[in-house]
C-alpha cells in the first residue's frame, strides 16, 4: 500500500494543466515523494528521480511506444489517425518516453471526429491523460513492482516505430509535387497555415517572396471561378534542389484564390500573407505575382484586359471582403 502521496508536478502547456487540476483536487500538496511530468519537454535528472520514494510518472498523449516525442498529437493528425489515446508511464532514468506503461487508453482508443480542430483533440487527450493519472494513483500502479499494461507495444512488435519530433516550419512548406488536398487540410489543422515561395520578374529582376496561406479547404470544381490565371511557385525537395512550377489558379470577386492541385482537385484559399505585408484577402496578397492565363474568361469585375497583364488584379478590383 502507498503512503500518502506528495507530488512534484512538472508541466508547461494546456495538456498538462488538466492533469495538474485533477491532482490538486485529488490530493492537496505537501512535501514530495512522487514526481509527475506532463508535456514538460525537459529530462528529469536521475539524482532527482532517485531522491523521491516513488520516482516519477509521465502522462503522454499517444499509445506508447508509438509516437514518442514532443508532438504526438500533431503527428497523429498528420498521419490521419482515427483513434487516439494516452499512456501513463514511469519516468525512465536514461531516455524520454521509454518507461514502463502502467496504464493506457483501451484499444482501439478514442474515436476522433472527422476534421477536428487541433485544440479540440488536445483537450480530449488532456482529459483522458488526467483520468488515467488519477485512476492509476488510486489503483496504486506507481508502487513497485511495476506491471506493464501497454497493449500497443504488442500490436507494433516487429514494426518500425514512428517518432514525433516538434513541428517545424519545414513541415508546413507546401510540396507542390506530392501534397494532396488532404495533406493541405491536415497541415493547416496543426499549424493554422501553410506556405510556399512565389516568384515573378519585375523590370528584369526576379522577385522571390514567402507567401503564407490561411483558411484553406478543398472545393468541388463547379465552385471554382471561371477567371483563370497562373502563379509561379518554388518548391524544394531533399536531394533534388529547387524547382519552379507554374500553377493554374482562379480568382473571384470575394478575393478568394483557387489552386489546381491535380487534374480534378482544387483548394480554396480565403486569406494569405505575403512576406513583409499584413494578412489580407488571398487574391489581393498575390496580385503582384499573378500572370493572366491566355485562355481565361474575362475578369469578374470591370476593367480592361490590358490592365491585368503580368501583374494580376489591382487592389481596388480584388481587395475582397474575405467573408
URGI-V625054 format. One record per residue. RES is the residue in three letters. SS is DSSP state (H for helix, E for strand, C for the rest). PHI is phi in radians with two decimals (* if undefined). NEAR is the number of other ideal C-beta (glycine too) atoms within 12 Angstrom. Layout:
res:RES ss:SS phi:PHI near:NEAR
res:RES ss:SS phi:PHI near:NEAR
This chain:
res:UNK ss:C phi:* near:8
res:UNK ss:C phi:-1.40 near:20
res:UNK ss:C phi:-1.32 near:16
res:UNK ss:C phi:-0.93 near:18
res:UNK ss:C phi:-1.51 near:33
res:UNK ss:C phi:-2.24 near:21
res:UNK ss:E phi:-1.89 near:36
res:UNK ss:E phi:-1.65 near:29
res:UNK ss:E phi:-1.77 near:34
res:UNK ss:E phi:-2.17 near:30
res:UNK ss:E phi:-2.87 near:33
res:UNK ss:C phi:-2.34 near:17
res:UNK ss:C phi:-2.32 near:25
res:UNK ss:H phi:-1.23 near:26
res:UNK ss:H phi:-1.23 near:39
res:UNK ss:H phi:-1.28 near:30
res:UNK ss:H phi:-1.14 near:23
res:UNK ss:H phi:-1.05 near:32
res:UNK ss:H phi:-1.14 near:43
res:UNK ss:H phi:-1.12 near:32
res:UNK ss:H phi:-1.09 near:22
res:UNK ss:H phi:-1.11 near:30
res:UNK ss:H phi:-1.11 near:35
res:UNK ss:H phi:-1.10 near:18
res:UNK ss:H phi:-1.28 near:14
res:UNK ss:H phi:-1.30 near:23
res:UNK ss:C phi:-2.67 near:23
res:UNK ss:C phi:-1.04 near:12
res:UNK ss:C phi:-1.24 near:19
res:UNK ss:C phi:-2.39 near:13
res:UNK ss:C phi:-1.29 near:15
res:UNK ss:C phi:-1.66 near:22
res:UNK ss:C phi:-2.41 near:25
res:UNK ss:E phi:-2.65 near:39
res:UNK ss:E phi:-1.90 near:36
res:UNK ss:E phi:-2.07 near:46
res:UNK ss:E phi:-2.09 near:39
res:UNK ss:E phi:-2.39 near:40
res:UNK ss:C phi:0.87 near:36
res:UNK ss:C phi:-1.55 near:28
res:UNK ss:C phi:1.41 near:21
res:UNK ss:C phi:-2.22 near:16
res:UNK ss:C phi:-1.53 near:22
res:UNK ss:C phi:-1.43 near:32
res:UNK ss:C phi:-1.03 near:16
res:UNK ss:H phi:-0.98 near:17
res:UNK ss:H phi:-1.13 near:11
res:UNK ss:H phi:-1.31 near:20
res:UNK ss:H phi:-1.02 near:29
res:UNK ss:C phi:-1.34 near:15
res:UNK ss:C phi:-1.46 near:18
res:UNK ss:C phi:-1.99 near:26
res:UNK ss:C phi:-1.03 near:22
res:UNK ss:C phi:-1.82 near:31
res:UNK ss:C phi:1.13 near:33
res:UNK ss:E phi:-2.39 near:38
res:UNK ss:E phi:-2.15 near:44
res:UNK ss:E phi:-2.36 near:48
res:UNK ss:E phi:-1.75 near:52
res:UNK ss:E phi:-2.18 near:53
res:UNK ss:C phi:-1.45 near:52
res:UNK ss:C phi:-2.78 near:47
res:UNK ss:C phi:-1.49 near:43
res:UNK ss:C phi:-1.05 near:44
res:UNK ss:C phi:-1.51 near:35
res:UNK ss:C phi:-1.23 near:38
res:UNK ss:C phi:1.04 near:33
res:UNK ss:E phi:-1.16 near:31
res:UNK ss:C phi:2.22 near:28
res:UNK ss:C phi:-1.40 near:27
res:UNK ss:C phi:-2.32 near:32
res:UNK ss:H phi:-1.15 near:42
res:UNK ss:H phi:-1.17 near:42
res:UNK ss:H phi:-1.03 near:32
res:UNK ss:H phi:-1.28 near:31
res:UNK ss:H phi:-1.15 near:36
res:UNK ss:H phi:-1.15 near:38
res:UNK ss:H phi:-1.06 near:30
res:UNK ss:H phi:-1.37 near:23
res:UNK ss:C phi:1.39 near:21
res:UNK ss:C phi:-1.04 near:30
res:UNK ss:C phi:-1.64 near:18
res:UNK ss:E phi:-2.23 near:26
res:UNK ss:E phi:-2.35 near:40
res:UNK ss:C phi:-2.91 near:40
res:UNK ss:C phi:-2.24 near:47
res:UNK ss:E phi:-2.34 near:44
res:UNK ss:E phi:-1.89 near:45
res:UNK ss:E phi:-2.33 near:43
res:UNK ss:E phi:-1.32 near:39
res:UNK ss:C phi:-1.51 near:39
res:UNK ss:C phi:-1.32 near:26
res:UNK ss:C phi:-1.33 near:19
res:UNK ss:C phi:-1.98 near:13
res:UNK ss:C phi:-2.33 near:18
res:UNK ss:C phi:-1.33 near:28
res:UNK ss:C phi:1.12 near:37
res:UNK ss:C phi:-2.15 near:23
res:UNK ss:C phi:-1.42 near:35
res:UNK ss:C phi:-1.33 near:30
res:UNK ss:E phi:-1.37 near:37
res:UNK ss:E phi:-1.61 near:36
res:UNK ss:E phi:-2.77 near:39
res:UNK ss:E phi:-2.66 near:40
res:UNK ss:C phi:-0.91 near:34
res:UNK ss:C phi:-1.01 near:19
res:UNK ss:C phi:-1.12 near:17
res:UNK ss:C phi:-1.56 near:17
res:UNK ss:C phi:1.92 near:27
res:UNK ss:E phi:-1.53 near:31
res:UNK ss:E phi:-1.24 near:15
res:UNK ss:C phi:-1.74 near:28
res:UNK ss:C phi:-1.09 near:13
res:UNK ss:C phi:-1.15 near:16
res:UNK ss:C phi:0.97 near:19
res:UNK ss:C phi:-1.35 near:26
res:UNK ss:C phi:-1.34 near:19
res:UNK ss:H phi:-1.09 near:31
res:UNK ss:H phi:-1.12 near:18
res:UNK ss:H phi:-1.20 near:21
res:UNK ss:H phi:-1.12 near:39
res:UNK ss:H phi:-0.98 near:32
res:UNK ss:H phi:-1.09 near:23
res:UNK ss:H phi:-1.12 near:31
res:UNK ss:H phi:-1.28 near:44
res:UNK ss:H phi:-1.09 near:34
res:UNK ss:H phi:-1.17 near:27
res:UNK ss:H phi:-1.11 near:38
res:UNK ss:H phi:-1.09 near:49
res:UNK ss:H phi:-1.11 near:36
res:UNK ss:H phi:-1.14 near:29
res:UNK ss:H phi:-1.06 near:41
res:UNK ss:H phi:-1.12 near:46
res:UNK ss:H phi:-1.13 near:31
res:UNK ss:H phi:-1.16 near:25
res:UNK ss:H phi:-1.10 near:39
res:UNK ss:H phi:-1.16 near:31
res:UNK ss:H phi:-1.08 near:20
res:UNK ss:H phi:-1.45 near:18
res:UNK ss:C phi:1.30 near:20
res:UNK ss:C phi:-1.20 near:32
res:UNK ss:C phi:-1.41 near:38
res:UNK ss:C phi:-1.62 near:23
res:UNK ss:C phi:-1.09 near:14
res:UNK ss:C phi:-1.31 near:11
res:UNK ss:C phi:-1.33 near:24
res:UNK ss:C phi:-1.97 near:19
res:UNK ss:C phi:-1.25 near:22
res:UNK ss:C phi:-1.93 near:28
res:UNK ss:C phi:-1.39 near:36
res:UNK ss:C phi:-1.66 near:23
res:UNK ss:H phi:-1.19 near:34
res:UNK ss:H phi:-1.04 near:24
res:UNK ss:H phi:-1.17 near:17
res:UNK ss:H phi:-1.15 near:19
res:UNK ss:C phi:-1.65 near:19
res:UNK ss:C phi:-0.97 near:13
res:UNK ss:C phi:1.49 near:8
res:UNK ss:C phi:-1.78 near:12
res:UNK ss:C phi:-1.18 near:9
res:UNK ss:C phi:-1.58 near:23
res:UNK ss:C phi:-1.58 near:23
res:UNK ss:E phi:-1.51 near:19
res:UNK ss:C phi:-2.22 near:31
res:UNK ss:C phi:-1.23 near:20
res:UNK ss:C phi:-1.02 near:18
res:UNK ss:C phi:-1.32 near:27
res:UNK ss:C phi:-1.96 near:14
res:UNK ss:H phi:-1.03 near:16
res:UNK ss:H phi:-1.12 near:17
res:UNK ss:H phi:-1.20 near:26
res:UNK ss:H phi:-1.93 near:29
res:UNK ss:E phi:-1.40 near:31
res:UNK ss:C phi:-1.12 near:38
res:UNK ss:C phi:-1.70 near:26
res:UNK ss:C phi:-1.17 near:33
res:UNK ss:C phi:-1.59 near:20
res:UNK ss:C phi:-2.27 near:17
res:UNK ss:C phi:-1.14 near:32
res:UNK ss:C phi:-1.64 near:21
res:UNK ss:H phi:-1.05 near:28
res:UNK ss:H phi:-1.17 near:23
res:UNK ss:H phi:-1.08 near:30
res:UNK ss:H phi:-1.02 near:37
res:UNK ss:H phi:-1.08 near:32
res:UNK ss:H phi:-1.14 near:32
res:UNK ss:H phi:-1.26 near:37
res:UNK ss:H phi:-1.15 near:35
res:UNK ss:H phi:-1.08 near:33
res:UNK ss:H phi:-1.53 near:33
res:UNK ss:H phi:-2.35 near:28
res:UNK ss:C phi:1.22 near:22
res:UNK ss:C phi:-2.88 near:30
res:UNK ss:E phi:-2.27 near:37
res:UNK ss:E phi:-2.54 near:34
res:UNK ss:E phi:-2.64 near:42
res:UNK ss:E phi:-1.79 near:28
res:UNK ss:E phi:-2.10 near:42
res:UNK ss:E phi:-2.34 near:29
res:UNK ss:E phi:-2.74 near:30
res:UNK ss:E phi:-1.96 near:17
res:UNK ss:E phi:-2.21 near:14
res:UNK ss:C phi:0.92 near:9
res:UNK ss:C phi:1.46 near:7
res:UNK ss:E phi:-1.77 near:9
res:UNK ss:E phi:-1.50 near:16
res:UNK ss:E phi:-1.79 near:22
res:UNK ss:E phi:-2.21 near:22
res:UNK ss:E phi:-2.35 near:27
res:UNK ss:E phi:-1.44 near:27
res:UNK ss:E phi:-2.20 near:42
res:UNK ss:E phi:-1.86 near:35
res:UNK ss:E phi:-1.80 near:42
res:UNK ss:E phi:-2.01 near:31
res:UNK ss:E phi:0.90 near:30
res:UNK ss:E phi:-1.96 near:38
res:UNK ss:E phi:-2.70 near:26
res:UNK ss:E phi:-1.30 near:28
res:UNK ss:E phi:-2.34 near:27
res:UNK ss:C phi:-1.22 near:14
res:UNK ss:H phi:-1.03 near:20
res:UNK ss:H phi:-1.19 near:11
res:UNK ss:H phi:-1.45 near:17
res:UNK ss:C phi:-1.32 near:29
res:UNK ss:C phi:-1.02 near:35
res:UNK ss:C phi:-1.46 near:20
res:UNK ss:E phi:-1.43 near:33
res:UNK ss:E phi:-1.89 near:31
res:UNK ss:E phi:-2.63 near:40
res:UNK ss:E phi:-2.32 near:32
res:UNK ss:E phi:-2.49 near:44
res:UNK ss:E phi:-1.62 near:32
res:UNK ss:E phi:-2.01 near:37
res:UNK ss:E phi:-2.00 near:31
res:UNK ss:E phi:-2.22 near:26
res:UNK ss:E phi:-2.22 near:21
res:UNK ss:E phi:-2.14 near:18
res:UNK ss:C phi:-0.98 near:11
res:UNK ss:C phi:1.46 near:6
res:UNK ss:C phi:-2.04 near:11
res:UNK ss:E phi:1.30 near:10
res:UNK ss:E phi:-1.62 near:18
res:UNK ss:E phi:-2.24 near:19
res:UNK ss:E phi:-1.93 near:23
res:UNK ss:E phi:-2.21 near:25
res:UNK ss:E phi:-1.78 near:23
res:UNK ss:E phi:-1.83 near:36
res:UNK ss:E phi:-1.35 near:33
res:UNK ss:E phi:-2.29 near:41
res:UNK ss:E phi:-2.39 near:38
res:UNK ss:E phi:-2.21 near:47
res:UNK ss:C phi:-2.37 near:34
res:UNK ss:C phi:-1.10 near:23
res:UNK ss:C phi:-1.38 near:27
res:UNK ss:C phi:1.58 near:35
res:UNK ss:C phi:-1.40 near:39
res:UNK ss:E phi:-2.07 near:48
res:UNK ss:E phi:-1.95 near:39
res:UNK ss:E phi:-2.08 near:44
res:UNK ss:E phi:-1.45 near:30
res:UNK ss:C phi:-1.54 near:33
res:UNK ss:C phi:-2.53 near:19
res:UNK ss:C phi:-1.05 near:8
res:UNK ss:C phi:-2.17 near:14
res:UNK ss:C phi:-1.90 near:24
res:UNK ss:E phi:-2.08 near:32
res:UNK ss:E phi:-2.06 near:38
res:UNK ss:E phi:-1.85 near:38
res:UNK ss:E phi:-2.01 near:48
res:UNK ss:E phi:-1.59 near:30
res:UNK ss:E phi:-2.29 near:34
res:UNK ss:E phi:-2.65 near:43
res:UNK ss:E phi:-2.27 near:28
res:UNK ss:E phi:-1.54 near:34
res:UNK ss:C phi:-0.79 near:21
res:UNK ss:C phi:1.49 near:13
res:UNK ss:C phi:-2.10 near:20
res:UNK ss:C phi:-1.46 near:14
res:UNK ss:C phi:-1.08 near:24
res:UNK ss:E phi:-2.73 near:28
res:UNK ss:E phi:-0.93 near:35
res:UNK ss:H phi:-0.99 near:43
res:UNK ss:H phi:-1.10 near:45
res:UNK ss:H phi:-1.25 near:35
res:UNK ss:H phi:-1.11 near:42
res:UNK ss:C phi:-1.75 near:45
res:UNK ss:H phi:-0.94 near:37
res:UNK ss:H phi:-1.33 near:29
res:UNK ss:H phi:-1.98 near:39
res:UNK ss:E phi:-1.53 near:41
res:UNK ss:E phi:-2.08 near:29
res:UNK ss:E phi:-1.04 near:29
res:UNK ss:C phi:-1.44 near:27
res:UNK ss:C phi:-1.11 near:13
res:UNK ss:C phi:-1.72 near:12
res:UNK ss:C phi:-1.23 near:25
res:UNK ss:C phi:-1.23 near:18
res:UNK ss:C phi:-1.16 near:19
res:UNK ss:C phi:-1.03 near:31
res:UNK ss:C phi:-1.39 near:26
res:UNK ss:C phi:-2.29 near:25
res:UNK ss:C phi:-1.14 near:13
res:UNK ss:C phi:2.58 near:19
res:UNK ss:C phi:-1.34 near:13
res:UNK ss:H phi:-1.10 near:18
res:UNK ss:H phi:-1.26 near:10
res:UNK ss:H phi:-1.30 near:20
res:UNK ss:H phi:-1.78 near:29
res:UNK ss:C phi:-1.09 near:18
res:UNK ss:C phi:1.36 near:21
res:UNK ss:C phi:-1.98 near:25
res:UNK ss:C phi:1.40 near:37
res:UNK ss:C phi:-1.15 near:42
res:UNK ss:C phi:-1.34 near:21
res:UNK ss:H phi:-1.03 near:20
res:UNK ss:H phi:-1.15 near:15
res:UNK ss:H phi:-1.45 near:27
res:UNK ss:H phi:-2.20 near:39
res:UNK ss:C phi:-1.11 near:21
res:UNK ss:C phi:1.20 near:31
res:UNK ss:C phi:-1.57 near:16
res:UNK ss:C phi:1.25 near:25
res:UNK ss:C phi:-2.20 near:11
